[in-house]
Amino acid sequence: MFDVGPGVQEIGIKEDAGIFRVMYVAKFDDAVYVLHCFQKKTRRTAKSDLELASKRYAELIQEQKRGAKRHSRACGMRSKRTPHKLRT
């Protein structure tokens, strides 16, 4: 399987309307981040869905790194960051 990123998990949901997938990461202290959710049309997850989740994961990692730098420069003061908003 295509590796979206370390710590990324997938939930499968079966409904009357079809089968859905949610890709998320919960390894950060501040939130659980949903990277992508979509309806499955075939047994194999589309490459475009995996690439989108991977791109969003990379953006999240960069945002986490920037936030850590801001936090360390604040001389011990807690950073008031807002959660990273990811578009679906």
Backbone as XML, in Angstrom:
<?xml version="1.0"?>
<chain id="A" units="angstrom">
  <residue number="1" name="MET">
    <atom name="N" x="0.837" y="-1.196" z="0.000"/>
    <atom name="CA" x="0.000" y="0.000" z="0.000"/>
    <atom name="C" x="0.874" y="1.250" z="0.000"/>
  </residue>
  <residue number="2" name="PHE">
    <atom name="N" x="0.409" y="2.260" z="-0.644"/>
    <atom name="CA" x="1.058" y="3.570" z="-0.693"/>
    <atom name="C" x="1.157" y="4.113" z="0.726"/>
  </residue>
  <residue number="3" name="ASP">
    <atom name="N" x="2.327" y="4.572" z="1.125"/>
    <atom name="CA" x="2.536" y="5.091" z="2.475"/>
    <atom name="C" x="2.231" y="6.583" z="2.494"/>
  </residue>
  <residue number="4" name="VAL">
    <atom name="N" x="1.149" y="6.953" z="3.176"/>
    <atom name="CA" x="0.769" y="8.367" z="3.277"/>
    <atom name="C" x="1.725" y="9.088" z="4.223"/>
  </residue>
  <residue number="5" name="GLY">
    <atom name="N" x="2.039" y="8.470" z="5.344"/>
    <atom name="CA" x="2.956" y="9.054" z="6.305"/>
    <atom name="C" x="2.917" y="8.298" z="7.613"/>
  </residue>
  <residue number="6" name="PRO">
    <atom name="N" x="3.957" y="8.432" z="8.435"/>
    <atom name="CA" x="4.001" y="7.743" z="9.720"/>
    <atom name="C" x="2.854" y="8.181" z="10.634"/>
  </residue>
  <residue number="7" name="GLY">
    <atom name="N" x="2.147" y="7.225" z="11.178"/>
    <atom name="CA" x="1.062" y="7.528" z="12.103"/>
    <atom name="C" x="-0.296" y="7.730" z="11.452"/>
  </residue>
  <residue number="8" name="VAL">
    <atom name="N" x="-0.349" y="7.711" z="10.121"/>
    <atom name="CA" x="-1.631" y="7.903" z="9.441"/>
    <atom name="C" x="-2.446" y="6.614" z="9.547"/>
  </residue>
  <residue number="9" name="GLN">
    <atom name="N" x="-3.697" y="6.755" z="9.958"/>
    <atom name="CA" x="-4.612" y="5.632" z="10.113"/>
    <atom name="C" x="-5.783" y="5.802" z="9.155"/>
  </residue>
  <residue number="10" name="GLU">
    <atom name="N" x="-6.499" y="4.717" z="8.945"/>
    <atom name="CA" x="-7.638" y="4.746" z="8.032"/>
    <atom name="C" x="-8.822" y="4.052" z="8.704"/>
  </residue>
  <residue number="11" name="ILE">
    <atom name="N" x="-9.973" y="4.668" z="8.602"/>
    <atom name="CA" x="-11.224" y="4.089" z="9.106"/>
    <atom name="C" x="-12.113" y="3.807" z="7.910"/>
  </residue>
  <residue number="12" name="GLY">
    <atom name="N" x="-12.713" y="2.628" z="7.897"/>
    <atom name="CA" x="-13.677" y="2.289" z="6.854"/>
    <atom name="C" x="-15.083" y="2.327" z="7.426"/>
  </residue>
  <residue number="13" name="ILE">
    <atom name="N" x="-15.991" y="2.937" z="6.710"/>
    <atom name="CA" x="-17.378" y="3.064" z="7.157"/>
    <atom name="C" x="-18.279" y="2.497" z="6.067"/>
  </residue>
  <residue number="14" name="LYS">
    <atom name="N" x="-19.124" y="1.550" z="6.453"/>
    <atom name="CA" x="-20.054" y="0.938" z="5.503"/>
    <atom name="C" x="-21.453" y="1.448" z="5.820"/>
  </residue>
  <residue number="15" name="GLU">
    <atom name="N" x="-22.072" y="2.100" z="4.845"/>
    <atom name="CA" x="-23.411" y="2.670" z="4.971"/>
    <atom name="C" x="-24.275" y="2.168" z="3.826"/>
  </residue>
  <residue number="16" name="ASP">
    <atom name="N" x="-25.558" y="2.451" z="3.891"/>
    <atom name="CA" x="-26.450" y="2.110" z="2.773"/>
    <atom name="C" x="-26.026" y="2.821" z="1.491"/>
  </residue>
  <residue number="17" name="ALA">
    <atom name="N" x="-25.478" y="4.013" z="1.645"/>
    <atom name="CA" x="-25.073" y="4.815" z="0.486"/>
    <atom name="C" x="-23.755" y="4.346" z="-0.125"/>
  </residue>
  <residue number="18" name="GLY">
    <atom name="N" x="-23.015" y="3.471" z="0.562"/>
    <atom name="CA" x="-21.750" y="2.982" z="0.034"/>
    <atom name="C" x="-20.704" y="2.809" z="1.114"/>
  </residue>
  <residue number="19" name="ILE">
    <atom name="N" x="-19.472" y="2.642" z="0.679"/>
    <atom name="CA" x="-18.335" y="2.481" z="1.587"/>
    <atom name="C" x="-17.509" y="3.759" z="1.547"/>
  </residue>
  <residue number="20" name="PHE">
    <atom name="N" x="-17.123" y="4.224" z="2.729"/>
    <atom name="CA" x="-16.374" y="5.473" z="2.857"/>
    <atom name="C" x="-15.085" y="5.223" z="3.627"/>
  </residue>
  <residue number="21" name="ARG">
    <atom name="N" x="-14.085" y="6.045" z="3.371"/>
    <atom name="CA" x="-12.813" y="5.971" z="4.076"/>
    <atom name="C" x="-12.482" y="7.340" z="4.650"/>
  </residue>
  <residue number="22" name="VAL">
    <atom name="N" x="-11.872" y="7.321" z="5.835"/>
    <atom name="CA" x="-11.375" y="8.535" z="6.482"/>
    <atom name="C" x="-9.909" y="8.282" z="6.814"/>
  </residue>
  <residue number="23" name="MET">
    <atom name="N" x="-9.027" y="9.135" z="6.335"/>
    <atom name="CA" x="-7.601" y="9.050" z="6.661"/>
    <atom name="C" x="-7.282" y="10.162" z="7.644"/>
  </residue>
  <residue number="24" name="TYR">
    <atom name="N" x="-6.666" y="9.775" z="8.746"/>
    <atom name="CA" x="-6.410" y="10.749" z="9.810"/>
    <atom name="C" x="-5.079" y="10.457" z="10.486"/>
  </residue>
  <residue number="25" name="VAL">
    <atom name="N" x="-4.609" y="11.416" z="11.251"/>
    <atom name="CA" x="-3.400" y="11.235" z="12.057"/>
    <atom name="C" x="-3.696" y="11.774" z="13.456"/>
  </residue>
  <residue number="26" name="ALA">
    <atom name="N" x="-3.320" y="10.980" z="14.469"/>
    <atom name="CA" x="-3.615" y="11.345" z="15.857"/>
    <atom name="C" x="-2.357" y="11.286" z="16.713"/>
  </residue>
  <residue number="27" name="LYS">
    <atom name="N" x="-1.212" y="11.627" z="16.147"/>
    <atom name="CA" x="0.031" y="11.521" z="16.900"/>
    <atom name="C" x="0.499" y="12.855" z="17.495"/>
  </residue>
  <residue number="28" name="PHE">
    <atom name="N" x="-0.266" y="13.896" z="17.294"/>
    <atom name="CA" x="0.094" y="15.204" z="17.832"/>
    <atom name="C" x="-0.743" y="15.497" z="19.071"/>
  </residue>
  <residue number="29" name="ASP">
    <atom name="N" x="-0.189" y="16.279" z="19.993"/>
    <atom name="CA" x="-0.861" y="16.562" z="21.261"/>
    <atom name="C" x="-2.087" y="17.455" z="21.119"/>
  </residue>
  <residue number="30" name="ASP">
    <atom name="N" x="-2.099" y="18.329" z="20.106"/>
    <atom name="CA" x="-3.134" y="19.356" z="20.059"/>
    <atom name="C" x="-4.436" y="18.939" z="19.391"/>
  </residue>
  <residue number="31" name="ALA">
    <atom name="N" x="-4.428" y="17.898" z="18.532"/>
    <atom name="CA" x="-5.656" y="17.561" z="17.817"/>
    <atom name="C" x="-5.509" y="16.254" z="17.051"/>
  </residue>
  <residue number="32" name="VAL">
    <atom name="N" x="-6.627" y="15.752" z="16.599"/>
    <atom name="CA" x="-6.675" y="14.680" z="15.611"/>
    <atom name="C" x="-6.954" y="15.363" z="14.277"/>
  </residue>
  <residue number="33" name="TYR">
    <atom name="N" x="-6.115" y="15.122" z="13.293"/>
    <atom name="CA" x="-6.238" y="15.797" z="12.012"/>
    <atom name="C" x="-6.783" y="14.836" z="10.959"/>
  </residue>
  <residue number="34" name="VAL">
    <atom name="N" x="-7.886" y="15.201" z="10.338"/>
    <atom name="CA" x="-8.452" y="14.431" z="9.230"/>
    <atom name="C" x="-7.776" y="14.927" z="7.953"/>
  </residue>
  <residue number="35" name="LEU">
    <atom name="N" x="-7.090" y="14.012" z="7.289"/>
    <atom name="CA" x="-6.365" y="14.375" z="6.074"/>
    <atom name="C" x="-7.245" y="14.304" z="4.839"/>
  </residue>
  <residue number="36" name="HIS">
    <atom name="N" x="-8.137" y="13.301" z="4.802"/>
    <atom name="CA" x="-8.977" y="13.129" z="3.614"/>
    <atom name="C" x="-10.086" y="12.147" z="3.938"/>
  </residue>
  <residue number="37" name="CYS">
    <atom name="N" x="-11.257" y="12.374" z="3.387"/>
    <atom name="CA" x="-12.355" y="11.410" z="3.485"/>
    <atom name="C" x="-13.032" y="11.349" z="2.120"/>
  </residue>
  <residue number="38" name="PHE">
    <atom name="N" x="-13.464" y="10.146" z="1.751"/>
    <atom name="CA" x="-13.986" y="9.951" z="0.410"/>
    <atom name="C" x="-14.806" y="8.666" z="0.348"/>
  </residue>
  <residue number="39" name="GLN">
    <atom name="N" x="-15.602" y="8.554" z="-0.700"/>
    <atom name="CA" x="-16.376" y="7.343" z="-0.933"/>
    <atom name="C" x="-15.570" y="6.402" z="-1.823"/>
  </residue>
  <residue number="40" name="LYS">
    <atom name="N" x="-15.497" y="5.155" z="-1.410"/>
    <atom name="CA" x="-14.787" y="4.148" z="-2.195"/>
    <atom name="C" x="-15.676" y="3.683" z="-3.343"/>
  </residue>
  <residue number="41" name="LYS">
    <atom name="N" x="-15.117" y="3.630" z="-4.525"/>
    <atom name="CA" x="-15.842" y="3.157" z="-5.704"/>
    <atom name="C" x="-15.345" y="1.778" z="-6.133"/>
  </residue>
  <residue number="42" name="THR">
    <atom name="N" x="-14.087" y="1.461" z="-5.775"/>
    <atom name="CA" x="-13.481" y="0.180" z="-6.134"/>
    <atom name="C" x="-12.781" y="-0.398" z="-4.907"/>
  </residue>
  <residue number="43" name="ARG">
    <atom name="N" x="-12.283" y="-1.626" z="-5.020"/>
    <atom name="CA" x="-11.567" y="-2.258" z="-3.907"/>
    <atom name="C" x="-10.261" y="-1.524" z="-3.592"/>
  </residue>
  <residue number="44" name="ARG">
    <atom name="N" x="-9.609" y="-1.024" z="-4.611"/>
    <atom name="CA" x="-8.325" y="-0.346" z="-4.435"/>
    <atom name="C" x="-8.545" y="1.158" z="-4.287"/>
  </residue>
  <residue number="45" name="THR">
    <atom name="N" x="-7.851" y="1.755" z="-3.324"/>
    <atom name="CA" x="-7.950" y="3.203" z="-3.129"/>
    <atom name="C" x="-7.258" y="3.915" z="-4.288"/>
  </residue>
  <residue number="46" name="ALA">
    <atom name="N" x="-7.931" y="4.901" z="-4.852"/>
    <atom name="CA" x="-7.397" y="5.636" z="-6.008"/>
    <atom name="C" x="-6.089" y="6.340" z="-5.646"/>
  </residue>
  <residue number="47" name="LYS">
    <atom name="N" x="-5.166" y="6.345" z="-6.582"/>
    <atom name="CA" x="-3.869" y="6.990" z="-6.383"/>
    <atom name="C" x="-4.047" y="8.470" z="-6.049"/>
  </residue>
  <residue number="48" name="SER">
    <atom name="N" x="-5.018" y="9.114" z="-6.683"/>
    <atom name="CA" x="-5.240" y="10.547" z="-6.433"/>
    <atom name="C" x="-5.670" y="10.794" z="-4.986"/>
  </residue>
  <residue number="49" name="ASP">
    <atom name="N" x="-6.451" y="9.882" z="-4.401"/>
    <atom name="CA" x="-6.853" y="10.024" z="-2.997"/>
    <atom name="C" x="-5.651" y="9.864" z="-2.069"/>
  </residue>
  <residue number="50" name="LEU">
    <atom name="N" x="-4.802" y="8.888" z="-2.366"/>
    <atom name="CA" x="-3.604" y="8.671" z="-1.555"/>
    <atom name="C" x="-2.625" y="9.839" z="-1.677"/>
  </residue>
  <residue number="51" name="GLU">
    <atom name="N" x="-2.461" y="10.356" z="-2.881"/>
    <atom name="CA" x="-1.557" y="11.487" z="-3.090"/>
    <atom name="C" x="-2.059" y="12.736" z="-2.374"/>
  </residue>
  <residue number="52" name="LEU">
    <atom name="N" x="-3.367" y="12.969" z="-2.387"/>
    <atom name="CA" x="-3.930" y="14.125" z="-1.700"/>
    <atom name="C" x="-3.712" y="14.020" z="-0.196"/>
  </residue>
  <residue number="53" name="ALA">
    <atom name="N" x="-3.959" y="12.847" z="0.375"/>
    <atom name="CA" x="-3.735" y="12.645" z="1.807"/>
    <atom name="C" x="-2.261" y="12.831" z="2.147"/>
  </residue>
  <residue number="54" name="SER">
    <atom name="N" x="-1.388" y="12.334" z="1.297"/>
    <atom name="CA" x="0.055" y="12.474" z="1.511"/>
    <atom name="C" x="0.490" y="13.938" z="1.463"/>
  </residue>
  <residue number="55" name="LYS">
    <atom name="N" x="-0.047" y="14.687" z="0.511"/>
    <atom name="CA" x="0.270" y="16.118" z="0.390"/>
    <atom name="C" x="-0.185" y="16.869" z="1.640"/>
  </residue>
  <residue number="56" name="ARG">
    <atom name="N" x="-1.379" y="16.575" z="2.104"/>
    <atom name="CA" x="-1.897" y="17.238" z="3.300"/>
    <atom name="C" x="-1.104" y="16.845" z="4.543"/>
  </residue>
  <residue number="57" name="TYR">
    <atom name="N" x="-0.649" y="15.601" z="4.601"/>
    <atom name="CA" x="0.184" y="15.169" z="5.712"/>
    <atom name="C" x="1.493" y="15.964" z="5.734"/>
  </residue>
  <residue number="58" name="ALA">
    <atom name="N" x="2.113" y="16.119" z="4.570"/>
    <atom name="CA" x="3.362" y="16.883" z="4.480"/>
    <atom name="C" x="3.145" y="18.335" z="4.907"/>
  </residue>
  <residue number="59" name="GLU">
    <atom name="N" x="2.018" y="18.934" z="4.508"/>
    <atom name="CA" x="1.699" y="20.311" z="4.918"/>
    <atom name="C" x="1.512" y="20.391" z="6.434"/>
  </residue>
  <residue number="60" name="LEU">
    <atom name="N" x="0.869" y="19.388" z="7.001"/>
    <atom name="CA" x="0.653" y="19.355" z="8.444"/>
    <atom name="C" x="1.971" y="19.254" z="9.199"/>
  </residue>
  <residue number="61" name="ILE">
    <atom name="N" x="2.879" y="18.409" z="8.722"/>
    <atom name="CA" x="4.191" y="18.263" z="9.357"/>
    <atom name="C" x="4.938" y="19.593" z="9.325"/>
  </residue>
  <residue number="62" name="GLN">
    <atom name="N" x="4.903" y="20.285" z="8.187"/>
    <atom name="CA" x="5.566" y="21.591" z="8.092"/>
    <atom name="C" x="4.956" y="22.589" z="9.070"/>
  </residue>
  <residue number="63" name="GLU">
    <atom name="N" x="3.635" y="22.600" z="9.174"/>
    <atom name="CA" x="2.958" y="23.504" z="10.103"/>
    <atom name="C" x="3.330" y="23.171" z="11.549"/>
  </residue>
  <residue number="64" name="GLN">
    <atom name="N" x="3.417" y="21.905" z="11.874"/>
    <atom name="CA" x="3.807" y="21.490" z="13.225"/>
    <atom name="C" x="5.229" y="21.945" z="13.535"/>
  </residue>
  <residue number="65" name="LYS">
    <atom name="N" x="6.127" y="21.835" z="12.551"/>
    <atom name="CA" x="7.515" y="22.278" z="12.746"/>
    <atom name="C" x="7.582" y="23.781" z="12.958"/>
  </residue>
  <residue number="66" name="ARG">
    <atom name="N" x="6.817" y="24.550" z="12.160"/>
    <atom name="CA" x="6.803" y="26.014" z="12.327"/>
    <atom name="C" x="6.250" y="26.379" z="13.697"/>
  </residue>
  <residue number="67" name="GLY">
    <atom name="N" x="5.226" y="25.682" z="14.120"/>
    <atom name="CA" x="4.643" y="25.939" z="15.433"/>
    <atom name="C" x="5.611" y="25.629" z="16.554"/>
  </residue>
  <residue number="68" name="ALA">
    <atom name="N" x="6.398" y="24.564" z="16.418"/>
    <atom name="CA" x="7.381" y="24.202" z="17.434"/>
    <atom name="C" x="8.477" y="25.255" z="17.517"/>
  </residue>
  <residue number="69" name="LYS">
    <atom name="N" x="8.879" y="25.805" z="16.370"/>
    <atom name="CA" x="9.902" y="26.854" z="16.368"/>
    <atom name="C" x="9.375" y="28.109" z="17.052"/>
  </residue>
  <residue number="70" name="ARG">
    <atom name="N" x="8.128" y="28.491" z="16.729"/>
    <atom name="CA" x="7.538" y="29.667" z="17.372"/>
    <atom name="C" x="7.453" y="29.459" z="18.877"/>
  </residue>
  <residue number="71" name="HIS">
    <atom name="N" x="7.086" y="28.262" z="19.263"/>
    <atom name="CA" x="6.922" y="27.955" z="20.679"/>
    <atom name="C" x="8.265" y="28.029" z="21.408"/>
  </residue>
  <residue number="72" name="SER">
    <atom name="N" x="9.318" y="27.507" z="20.811"/>
    <atom name="CA" x="10.622" y="27.513" z="21.473"/>
    <atom name="C" x="11.196" y="28.928" z="21.558"/>
  </residue>
  <residue number="73" name="ARG">
    <atom name="N" x="10.847" y="29.800" z="20.623"/>
    <atom name="CA" x="11.324" y="31.187" z="20.650"/>
    <atom name="C" x="10.582" y="32.034" z="21.678"/>
  </residue>
  <residue number="74" name="ALA">
    <atom name="N" x="9.478" y="31.548" z="22.172"/>
    <atom name="CA" x="8.675" y="32.343" z="23.107"/>
    <atom name="C" x="9.203" y="32.267" z="24.537"/>
  </residue>
  <residue number="75" name="CYS">
    <atom name="N" x="10.362" y="31.655" z="24.728"/>
    <atom name="CA" x="10.993" y="31.562" z="26.053"/>
    <atom name="C" x="10.068" y="30.931" z="27.085"/>
  </residue>
  <residue number="76" name="GLY">
    <atom name="N" x="9.463" y="29.853" z="26.710"/>
    <atom name="CA" x="8.627" y="29.133" z="27.664"/>
    <atom name="C" x="7.177" y="29.556" z="27.683"/>
  </residue>
  <residue number="77" name="MET">
    <atom name="N" x="6.803" y="30.606" z="26.968"/>
    <atom name="CA" x="5.401" y="31.016" z="26.941"/>
    <atom name="C" x="4.639" y="30.105" z="26.002"/>
  </residue>
  <residue number="78" name="ARG">
    <atom name="N" x="3.444" y="29.721" z="26.395"/>
    <atom name="CA" x="2.626" y="28.812" z="25.579"/>
    <atom name="C" x="2.144" y="29.521" z="24.312"/>
  </residue>
  <residue number="79" name="SER">
    <atom name="N" x="2.308" y="28.860" z="23.190"/>
    <atom name="CA" x="1.868" y="29.393" z="21.902"/>
    <atom name="C" x="0.352" y="29.307" z="21.790"/>
  </residue>
  <residue number="80" name="LYS">
    <atom name="N" x="-0.281" y="30.324" z="21.223"/>
    <atom name="CA" x="-1.729" y="30.333" z="21.027"/>
    <atom name="C" x="-2.046" y="30.074" z="19.565"/>
  </residue>
  <residue number="81" name="ARG">
    <atom name="N" x="-1.647" y="28.906" z="19.098"/>
    <atom name="CA" x="-1.899" y="28.536" z="17.707"/>
    <atom name="C" x="-3.326" y="28.063" z="17.539"/>
  </residue>
  <residue number="82" name="THR">
    <atom name="N" x="-3.875" y="28.342" z="16.393"/>
    <atom name="CA" x="-5.180" y="27.764" z="16.065"/>
    <atom name="C" x="-4.913" y="26.459" z="15.328"/>
  </residue>
  <residue number="83" name="PRO">
    <atom name="N" x="-5.819" y="25.494" z="15.430"/>
    <atom name="CA" x="-5.597" y="24.228" z="14.737"/>
    <atom name="C" x="-5.451" y="24.441" z="13.235"/>
  </residue>
  <residue number="84" name="HIS">
    <atom name="N" x="-4.608" y="23.640" z="12.629"/>
    <atom name="CA" x="-4.389" y="23.684" z="11.179"/>
    <atom name="C" x="-5.647" y="23.212" z="10.482"/>
  </residue>
  <residue number="85" name="LYS">
    <atom name="N" x="-6.214" y="24.034" z="9.627"/>
    <atom name="CA" x="-7.435" y="23.666" z="8.917"/>
    <atom name="C" x="-7.064" y="23.057" z="7.571"/>
  </residue>
  <residue number="86" name="LEU">
    <atom name="N" x="-7.539" y="21.857" z="7.340"/>
    <atom name="CA" x="-7.282" y="21.162" z="6.091"/>
    <atom name="C" x="-8.551" y="21.139" z="5.267"/>
  </residue>
  <residue number="87" name="ARG">
    <atom name="N" x="-8.434" y="21.470" z="4.007"/>
    <atom name="CA" x="-9.605" y="21.460" z="3.122"/>
    <atom name="C" x="-9.861" y="20.055" z="2.621"/>
  </residue>
  <residue number="88" name="THR">
    <atom name="N" x="-11.150" y="19.726" z="2.477"/>
    <atom name="CA" x="-11.497" y="18.408" z="1.925"/>
    <atom name="C" x="-12.004" y="18.577" z="0.515"/>
  </residue>
</chain>
